[in-house]
Amino acid sequence: MLTLYSMQSSGNSYKVRMLLARMAMPYHLIEIDRFKGENRTPEYLAINPDGRLPALQLDDGRMLAESNAILVYLAQGTPWLPEDRFDYAETLRWMFFEQHSHEPAIAEARFWLHFVRGGRELRKHEIDQWMERGYAALSLMNQHLSTHDFFVGNRETVADLALYAHTHVAPEGEFDLSAFPAIQRWLARIASQAAHIPLDAAHSSVSFGISPRSGTPAG
């Protein structure tokens, strides 16, 4: 069985949990609390030397890091990763956009302004840059979604999941989504998909939580 090292509030971890829920794929879930430094312990660094979340342990023991790489791995051979050569490349294009143009602004703003006490002062010289880059990314997304229901093709793909994870909580990073009606419609569309789980969802029947301390089911 797969083992997912995840953090409940992490958008990157949420991407993977969304896909696993949609695929009804059972997995062991191990919660790692970044705010307590659990991602920097020798035990976790042995799993993922980069110290980031999520990380996925495969059935054969190999470890896979980076959320979008995990999405692509899990989605191979499923409707969430198109077989058509062009649509496949388009899916990767939007996932690259998420990592290079979207996440570095929107997720960073959410982390420092919503979760970190004193984060505004600590990163006050970066806030304007986050806003500029984040709104530019949202504007591009809104333009595309004005003529498309999903980012690639006529159904949800892992590109949608990658972009949904941080976009739906962008207001926690002080981004105002009211000026982006196409994004708002798309957010509602993704949330209405079968087997969708919210970010703060309790562990469902397809995930079997394992406490990293006790080794017993976390419930």
ZAMARGU-4260 file (C-alpha; in steps of 0.2 Angstrom, whole numbers, plus 5000, padded with zeros to 4 digits):
<rodrens>
0) 5000/5000/5000 | 5006/5018/4996 | 5011/5029/5011 | 5009/5048/5010 | 5018/5059/5021
5) 5007/5075/5022 | 5002/5090/5031 | 4984/5094/5033 | 4985/5113/5029 | 4998/5111/5015
10) 4991/5115/4998 | 5004/5104/4990 | 4999/5089/5001 | 4981/5093/4997 | 4984/5090/4978
15) 4989/5072/4981 | 4975/5069/4994 | 4962/5075/4981 | 4968/5064/4968 | 4969/5049/4979
20) 4951/5052/4985 | 4945/5054/4967 | 4953/5037/4962 | 4947/5029/4978 | 4964/5022/4981
25) 4968/5016/4999 | 4984/5023/5007 | 4993/5025/5023 | 4993/5043/5029 | 5007/5050/5040
30) 5004/5068/5046 | 5020/5078/5047 | 5019/5095/5056 | 5030/5108/5048 | 5027/5120/5061
35) 5034/5109/5074 | 5049/5105/5064 | 5044/5087/5060 | 5050/5089/5042 | 5067/5093/5048
40) 5070/5078/5059 | 5083/5065/5054 | 5069/5052/5051 | 5060/5063/5039 | 5076/5069/5030
45) 5080/5051/5027 | 5064/5050/5018 | 5065/5066/5009 | 5082/5075/5010 | 5074/5091/5004
50) 5062/5091/5019 | 5047/5096/5009 | 5030/5089/5009 | 5022/5079/5003 | 5032/5063/4999
55) 5025/5047/4993 | 5032/5029/4997 | 5028/5017/4984 | 5023/4999/4987 | 5041/4993/4983
60) 5048/5006/4995 | 5054/5019/4983 | 5051/5037/4988 | 5044/5050/4977 | 5044/5069/4981
65) 5037/5085/4973 | 5018/5086/4973 | 5016/5088/4954 | 5028/5073/4950 | 5017/5063/4962
70) 5001/5068/4953 | 5008/5063/4936 | 5014/5046/4943 | 4997/5042/4951 | 4987/5048/4936
75) 4996/5038/4923 | 4983/5027/4914 | 4968/5037/4922 | 4957/5050/4915 | 4966/5063/4925
80) 4981/5063/4914 | 4976/5064/4895 | 4983/5051/4883 | 4983/5063/4868 | 5000/5070/4865
85) 4996/5088/4864 | 4984/5087/4879 | 4997/5078/4889 | 5009/5092/4886 | 4996/5105/4890
90) 4993/5097/4906 | 5011/5098/4910 | 5012/5116/4904 | 4999/5121/4917 | 5007/5112/4931
95) 5024/5120/4927 | 5014/5137/4927 | 5007/5132/4944 | 5025/5129/4951 | 5034/5144/4943
100) 5021/5158/4942 | 5007/5154/4954 | 5013/5144/4969 | 5028/5155/4973 | 5017/5170/4975
105) 5000/5164/4981 | 5006/5150/4993 | 5020/5160/5000 | 5008/5175/5004 | 4996/5163/5012
110) 5010/5155/5022 | 5018/5171/5029 | 5002/5181/5031 | 4990/5168/5037 | 5000/5156/5047
115) 5016/5164/5053 | 5015/5176/5068 | 5024/5192/5063 | 5025/5186/5045 | 5020/5202/5038
120) 5035/5211/5046 | 5047/5197/5043 | 5043/5198/5024 | 5036/5215/5022 | 5048/5219/5007
125) 5041/5204/4998 | 5022/5207/4999 | 5021/5219/4985 | 5030/5206/4974 | 5019/5192/4979
130) 5003/5203/4975 | 5010/5208/4958 | 5015/5190/4953 | 5000/5182/4961 | 4987/5194/4953
135) 4996/5192/4936 | 4994/5173/4938 | 4976/5174/4943 | 4972/5186/4928 | 4980/5173/4916
140) 4970/5159/4923 | 4954/5169/4923 | 4957/5173/4904 | 4959/5155/4900 | 4944/5149/4910
145) 4933/5162/4902 | 4932/5151/4887 | 4936/5134/4895 | 4927/5124/4909 | 4944/5115/4914
150) 4962/5119/4910 | 4964/5105/4898 | 4951/5097/4887 | 4933/5095/4893 | 4936/5087/4910
155) 4946/5088/4926 | 4964/5084/4925 | 4979/5084/4937 | 4982/5102/4930 | 4965/5107/4938
160) 4970/5099/4955 | 4987/5107/4955 | 4980/5124/4952 | 4964/5122/4963 | 4974/5118/4979
165) 4982/5135/4982 | 4969/5145/4972 | 4954/5141/4983 | 4963/5147/4998 | 4971/5162/4990
170) 4960/5174/5001 | 4970/5168/5016 | 4985/5176/5007 | 4975/5192/5005 | 4971/5189/4987
175) 4954/5196/4982 | 4945/5183/4970 | 4930/5194/4967 | 4937/5201/4951 | 4939/5184/4943
180) 4922/5177/4940 | 4928/5163/4928 | 4940/5157/4942 | 4925/5157/4955 | 4915/5147/4943
185) 4929/5135/4940 | 4932/5133/4959 | 4914/5128/4961 | 4915/5116/4947 | 4930/5107/4954
190) 4922/5107/4972 | 4907/5098/4964 | 4916/5084/4956 | 4913/5066/4963 | 4923/5061/4978
195) 4930/5079/4981 | 4936/5082/4998 | 4939/5099/5006 | 4956/5104/5013 | 4952/5101/5031
200) 4942/5085/5028 | 4944/5072/5041 | 4953/5056/5035 | 4941/5047/5024 | 4938/5028/5022
205) 4951/5027/5008 | 4965/5034/5019 | 4972/5024/5034 | 4981/5036/5045 | 4997/5030/5054
210) 5004/5040/5068 | 5022/5043/5065 | 5025/5041/5084 | 5015/5026/5089 | 5013/5016/5072
215) 4994/5014/5076 | 4979/5019/5066 | 4976/5038/5068 | 4958/5037/5064
</rodrens>
